[in-house]
Amino acid sequence: MNTTVKTTILLPEDELLRAKMAAIQENKTLSEIIREAIAQRIPGKTAKREKKKDPMRLAGLFKLGVKKEDTFRRKDIYDQYLKRKMGI
């Protein structure tokens, strides 16, 4: 069971007013609104954690002017280098 504690926070008036209006519109308490905002901002046991995604997952999704047939393997590049070096 979660225990709750009281604390004091300092907010700009306009942010407090926006939070109170959101609480009224959603028929929730101000505490619930603040807890939900904290849960979204700081993932923990109650909030679903986003998995760290590999940035390379996006590779190939966008056409950036590089065609598939224009890509080379390291082995091919090295073979071409050796042929030039040896004069073949």
Secondary structure, 3 states (H helix, E strand, C coil): CCCCCCCCCCCCHHHHHHHHHHHHHCCCCHHHHHHHHHHHHCCCCCCCCCCCCCHHHHCCCCCCCCCHHHCCCHHHHHHHHHHHHHCC
